[in-house]
Amino acid sequence: MDFSLINNLIDPAILFFFFGLFAAAVRSNLEIPPAIAKFFSLYLLVAIGFKGGVALSASGFTSTAMIAIAAALFMAFLVPSYTFLILRKRTTPFNAAAIAATYGSISAVTFIAAQQYLTNNGVDFGGYMTVAMVLMESPAIIMAVLLAAIVRKQQAQSEAFAGVPVTTNSQKEPISVKSVLHEAFTDGAHLLLIGSLVIGYITGDAGKTMMAPFTDAIFKGILAFFLLEMGLLVARQLRQTQDLDAFLVSFAALMPIFNASLAIGLAYVLGMGQGDALLLAVLVASGSYIVVPAICRYAIPEAKPGVYFSMSLGITFPFNIVIGIPLYFAAISLLWS
């Protein structure tokens, strides 16, 4: 089998992503109506959650599944920790906390693209990796809220020590982890993914047969349309990167490779299969641009959305979709052989 970068680039869905970039670059009036774009997003979450649940129903929660899920949770706590330490001296502490949450979380669309890549090339992967994806959302959010709370406390102590009047930010009531987690778990997209996973698990193969015309037959076409919309969105977001300095741009491009390398090494040590290893690498290498940025606006209002949103959507997302997925699998194939 040929897992070259060229093969990934000529996938119709990826080509539609490039077409979206081109259309926005030439300032075409091409657009996907928001309601339809929202439907595409919800459809993909239903399809991937349901299929993951069906696969999990067939395999069960084996030791292999538990190891993969534990590895994902470990990385979900580790990534935001060292990301914050790297960034706290290069940007504001609040920006660092929000970026740490963004990169500690995941991109469901990148995960779906990686699954499609594996399917196209006949590589098996476990349905439990969808469970891992769902569970990786919350640790990053918890870490971000805690880090922001620590920063606020340190700032308040510094101002008090220096005799400076307490600022508005310092006087703010602490935002509870409970309220933030409630918002995270009841977010429509997150809840739909969990619900679809559970329904797929309950109905199993019988449900798979009944839902096949919806979850399988039209999946590739919907994914292509959605990536067209993402191409349009990414190109427009790239015009709004004035808040990013050279370091943050480099971070957004290089951090996925570093994070994926750690995940691949961990997967190798744990004896995970190649398909599962790629999905773990993609989960760890990606950054959230939907759930976490929305929550950070509420939980860390001091951070600039133009910074963490532009980094994850404008730079990291297209890198992973176009280059990252085949690059990570090439490394996995070499290491596993």
C-alpha positions in Angstrom: 0.0 0.0 0.0 1.1 3.6 -0.7 0.6 5.9 2.2 2.3 8.9 0.5 1.4 12.5 1.0 0.3 12.6 -2.7 -2.4 9.9 -2.1 -3.9 12.0 0.7 -3.8 15.2 -1.3 -5.8 13.6 -4.2 -8.6 12.4 -1.9 -11.8 14.2 -3.0 -12.6 15.5 0.4 -9.1 17.1 0.8 -9.3 18.6 -2.6 -12.6 20.2 -1.7 -10.8 21.7 1.3 -8.2 23.2 -1.0 -11.0 24.4 -3.3 -12.5 26.3 -0.3 -9.1 27.9 0.4 -8.9 29.0 -3.2 -12.4 30.3 -3.4 -11.9 32.5 -0.3 -8.4 33.6 -1.5 -9.8 35.0 -4.7 -12.7 36.6 -2.7 -15.4 34.6 -4.3 -18.9 35.0 -3.0 -19.2 31.3 -2.6 -20.6 30.4 0.8 -22.3 27.5 2.5 -25.5 28.8 4.3 -24.9 28.7 8.1 -27.8 26.4 8.7 -26.5 23.8 6.2 -23.0 24.1 7.5 -24.4 23.4 11.0 -26.2 20.4 9.7 -23.0 19.0 8.1 -21.2 19.4 11.4 -24.0 17.7 13.4 -24.3 14.9 10.7 -20.6 14.1 11.0 -20.8 13.9 14.8 -23.8 11.6 14.6 -22.1 9.3 12.0 -18.7 9.1 13.8 -20.3 8.6 17.2 -22.8 6.0 16.0 -20.1 4.0 14.1 -17.8 4.2 17.1 -20.5 2.9 19.4 -21.3 0.0 17.0 -17.6 -1.0 16.8 -17.3 -0.7 20.6 -20.3 -3.0 21.0 -18.7 -5.6 18.8 -15.3 -5.5 20.5 -16.3 -4.6 24.1 -14.2 -2.8 26.7 -11.1 -5.0 26.4 -7.7 -4.4 27.9 -6.6 -3.0 24.6 -9.5 -0.5 24.7 -8.8 0.5 28.3 -5.1 1.0 27.6 -5.9 3.3 24.6 -8.4 5.3 26.6 -5.9 5.6 29.5 -3.2 6.8 27.2 -5.5 9.4 25.7 -6.5 10.7 29.1 -2.9 10.9 30.2 -2.0 13.0 27.2 -5.1 15.2 27.7 -3.6 16.2 31.1 0.0 16.3 30.0 -0.3 18.5 26.9 -2.0 21.5 28.5 0.5 21.4 31.4 3.7 21.7 29.3 2.0 24.0 26.8 1.3 26.5 29.5 4.8 26.3 30.8 6.2 26.9 27.3 3.9 29.8 26.5 3.6 31.7 29.8 6.8 33.7 29.2 6.0 34.3 25.5 2.4 35.7 25.8 0.1 36.8 28.6 -0.6 34.1 31.2 -4.3 34.1 30.3 -3.6 33.7 26.6 -1.2 30.8 27.6 -3.9 29.1 29.7 -6.5 29.4 26.8 -4.0 28.1 24.2 -3.1 25.3 26.6 -6.8 24.3 26.8 -7.2 24.5 23.1 -4.2 22.3 22.3 -5.0 19.9 25.2 -8.3 19.3 23.6 -9.2 17.7 20.2 -10.5 18.4 16.8 -13.3 16.1 15.9 -13.0 16.9 12.2 -9.3 16.0 12.1 -10.1 12.8 13.9 -12.8 12.0 11.3 -10.4 12.8 8.5 -7.8 10.4 10.0 -10.4 7.7 10.3 -11.3 8.2 6.6 -7.6 8.0 5.7 -7.3 4.7 7.5 -10.4 3.3 6.0 -9.3 4.3 2.5 -6.0 2.4 3.0 -7.6 -0.6 4.7 -6.1 -0.1 8.1 -8.1 -1.3 11.1 -8.8 0.8 14.2 -10.9 0.4 17.3 -14.3 2.0 18.0 -13.0 2.7 21.5 -10.9 5.5 20.0 -14.1 7.5 19.7 -14.6 7.1 23.4 -11.1 8.4 23.9 -11.9 11.4 21.8 -15.0 12.2 23.9 -13.1 11.9 27.1 -10.2 14.1 26.0 -12.4 17.2 26.0 -12.8 17.7 29.7 -9.2 17.4 31.2 -8.0 20.3 29.1 -10.9 22.5 30.2 -10.3 21.7 33.8 -6.6 22.5 33.5 -7.3 25.8 31.8 -9.8 26.9 34.5 -7.4 26.0 37.2 -4.4 27.7 35.5 -6.4 30.8 35.0 -7.5 30.8 38.6 -3.9 30.5 39.7 -2.9 33.4 37.5 -5.7 35.6 38.8 -4.7 34.8 42.4 -1.0 35.6 41.7 -1.9 38.9 40.0 -4.1 39.9 43.0 -1.3 39.0 45.4 1.3 41.0 43.4 -1.0 44.0 43.2 -1.7 43.9 46.9 2.0 43.5 47.7 2.8 46.5 45.5 0.1 48.6 47.0 -1.7 48.8 43.6 -5.5 49.2 43.7 -7.1 45.8 43.0 -8.1 45.6 39.3 -11.5 44.6 38.0 -10.1 41.2 36.9 -8.7 40.5 40.3 -12.1 41.3 42.0 -14.0 38.9 39.8 -15.7 36.0 41.5 -13.8 32.7 40.8 -15.4 30.7 38.1 -16.3 27.3 39.4 -15.0 24.2 37.6 -18.5 22.7 38.1 -20.2 25.4 36.1 -17.6 25.2 33.3 -17.8 21.4 33.1 -21.6 21.6 33.0 -21.3 23.9 30.0 -18.8 21.6 28.4 -20.8 18.4 28.8 -24.1 20.0 27.8 -22.7 21.7 24.8 -24.8 20.5 21.9 -22.0 19.1 19.7 -20.4 17.3 22.6 -23.7 15.9 23.9 -24.7 14.7 20.4 -21.4 12.9 20.0 -21.9 11.1 23.4 -25.5 10.3 22.6 -24.7 8.9 19.2 -21.9 6.8 20.7 -24.3 5.3 23.3 -27.1 4.6 20.8 -24.6 2.9 18.5 -23.3 0.8 21.4 -26.9 -0.2 22.4 -28.1 -1.1 18.9 -24.9 -2.8 17.7 -24.9 -4.6 14.3 -28.7 -4.4 14.0 -28.5 -0.6 14.3 -25.6 -0.5 11.9 -27.6 -2.2 9.2 -30.6 0.1 9.6 -28.5 3.2 9.7 -26.1 2.3 6.9 -27.8 4.4 4.2 -27.4 7.4 6.5 -24.1 6.9 8.3 -22.1 5.1 5.4 -23.5 5.8 2.0 -23.5 9.6 2.1 -20.7 10.1 4.6 -17.9 10.8 2.1 -20.0 13.4 0.3 -21.0 15.2 3.5 -17.4 15.2 4.6 -16.3 16.8 1.3 -18.9 19.5 1.6 -18.0 20.1 5.2 -14.3 20.4 4.3 -15.2 22.9 1.6 -16.8 25.0 4.3 -13.7 24.6 6.5 -11.5 25.7 3.6 -13.5 28.9 3.3 -13.4 29.5 7.0 -9.7 28.8 7.4 -8.8 31.2 4.5 -10.9 33.9 6.1 -9.4 33.3 9.5 -5.8 33.5 8.1 -6.6 37.2 7.3 -7.2 37.8 11.0 -3.9 36.6 12.5 -2.6 40.1 13.4 -2.6 39.1 17.1 0.0 36.4 16.4 3.7 37.0 16.6 6.3 34.8 14.9 6.7 32.6 17.9 3.0 31.8 18.2 2.8 31.1 14.4 5.8 28.7 14.7 4.2 27.1 17.8 1.0 26.4 16.0 2.8 24.8 13.1 5.4 22.8 15.0 3.6 21.8 18.2 1.4 19.3 16.4 4.5 17.4 15.3 6.0 17.4 18.8 2.7 16.3 20.4 2.2 13.6 17.8 5.7 12.3 18.3 5.0 11.9 22.0 1.8 10.1 21.3 3.4 7.8 18.8 6.1 6.9 21.2 3.6 6.2 23.9 1.5 4.1 21.5 4.6 2.1 20.5 5.5 1.4 24.2 2.0 0.3 25.0 1.8 -2.0 22.0 -1.1 -0.3 20.3 -2.0 -1.1 16.7 -1.0 1.2 13.8 -4.5 2.5 13.2 -5.1 3.2 16.9 -1.7 4.8 17.1 -2.5 7.2 14.3 -5.8 8.2 15.9 -4.1 8.8 19.2 -1.4 10.9 17.5 -4.1 13.0 15.7 -6.1 13.5 18.8 -3.0 14.7 20.7 -1.7 16.8 17.8 -4.9 18.6 17.1 -6.5 21.6 18.7 -10.1 22.4 19.5 -11.7 25.2 17.5 -15.3 24.7 18.6 -16.0 23.6 22.1 -13.0 24.8 24.0 -12.7 28.3 22.4 -16.4 28.8 23.1 -15.9 27.9 26.8 -12.7 29.9 27.1 -14.6 33.0 26.1 -16.6 32.5 29.3 -14.1 30.8 31.6 -11.0 32.9 30.6 -12.4 36.3 29.4 -9.0 37.9 29.8 -7.6 35.9 26.9 -7.8 37.0 23.3 -10.0 34.7 21.2 -8.2 36.0 18.1 -5.0 34.4 19.4 -6.0 30.9 20.4 -8.8 30.5 17.7 -6.5 31.7 14.9 -3.8 29.3 16.0 -6.0 26.2 16.1 -8.2 26.9 13.1 -6.0 29.0 10.9 -2.7 27.0 11.2 -2.9 23.7 13.1 -6.1 22.4 11.5 -5.0 22.8 7.9 -1.5 21.5 8.7 -2.9 18.3 10.3 -5.5 17.7 7.5 -3.1 18.2 4.6 0.4 17.1 5.9 0.1 15.8 9.5 -2.1 12.7 9.0 0.1 11.1 6.3 3.3 12.3 8.0 2.3 10.7 11.3 1.3 7.5 9.7 4.5 7.3 7.7 6.4 7.6 11.0 4.2 4.9 12.6 4.7 2.5 9.6 8.4 3.0 9.9 8.6 2.5 13.6 6.2 -0.5 13.8 8.1 -2.3 10.9 
